[in-house]
Amino acid sequence: MSEASEEMLARFAEIIEAFAGEATVSVGQKGKKGFGSSALQVNGKIFAMISSSGNFVVKLPKQRVEELEASELGAKFDPGHGRLMKEWLSLNHSSINECLPLAREALSFVAGKS
């Protein structure tokens, strides 16, 4: 694992800790493997996770993802099958300081869709 990926995992641990007091937020699902198995969830729906490639990924409205992509904070998330996910942003490692604010934004977005 690269140093940047290790730094992102450490940041994700901090983000999990920041959401520890939220009653509707959970981490992962027991017995689940693969996509989102250790993700942050609200009411059972994923809003933030670390991808298999070590990137921080959040679920946001399509227009917001496009704005953040245009500002070069990240790119649409590709889960590995070559099809970009329009409502998922994979942050660039250089945008690590934006993880918590974007996770909070993602929580609000996903919680509002529930």
N, C-alpha and C positions, 0 to 999 in steps of 0.2 A: 504494500500500500504506500502511496506517495505521501510526502510530508504534508502537502496541501489537503489530501483526503483525511489524514489523521487530524489535522487542525479542524476540518469541517466536522468530523465525528465528535471532537471535543466541544465544539460550538453547539452541536445538536444536543449533547448531554446537558449543556447549560440551558438550552431552550426547553428541554423536557422538565428540568427543575423549575424554570420560570412558570410553567403551566401546572405544576404539581397541585396547586390549590384550587384549580378549576374543576368543579364537580362534574361537568359534562365531558371533560377531556380525559382520554385514556391513551395508553401507549401499547400498540400492537394488539394482536389477538392470539390467545393461547391456541396452540395446535396449527396455526396458519404459517405457511412457508411461502417464500416468493414475494411478489409485489406487495409492498406495504405491510409486511409481517411485523416490522418494528416501528411503524409509522405513528405519528400523533393523529388521534382521531377525536372527532366531536360527534356525539350521538352515533357512534359506529361508522362514521364516514371520515376518510383520510383527508387531512388538510395540510400536512407537512411530513416530509420523510427524507431519508438519505437514500439515494439511488444506489444500485449495485456498483456503479462506477465512482461512488464517493461524493456525489454532488448533492447539495441541499436543494430540495424540490418542494414547491408550494402550489396549492390550487387557488387560482384567482380568476376573476372574470376575464374572458377572452380579450376585451379591449385593454384591460390593465396589463395583461401579459404582453400584448403588443407594445404598449408604452414602455414597459421595462426593458423589453428586447431592443427597442429603438434607442433607449438611453444606455445600452450596452451593459446592463446589470446582469443579464442572463439571456437564455434562449428557450424557445419552446422545448419541452421535455420529450425525448425520444426513449421510450422504454425498451428499445432494442429490436423492434421489428420494422424500423424504418418509417413509421408513420408518426409524425409529430402530434402531440396532444395539445390542442388549442387553449385549454384552460389550466395548463401546468407549466410552470416556469422553473427551469434548472438554473440556479444562480452560478455565475462565474466565481471561481475561488477568490478573485480579487474583491468580490462584493460581500465578503464574509460578515462585515459589520451590519449588513442589511437583513441578516437572517431573522433576528427576533422581531423587528418591526413588520417584516413581511409575513412571518408566522402569525402574528396577531391579526394582520389584515386577512390572511387566509382563514383563520379561525372564524372571524366575523362573516366572511363570505360563505363558507361551508355551513356554518350554524344557521345562517339565514335561509339556506336552501332546504334545510331539513323539515 
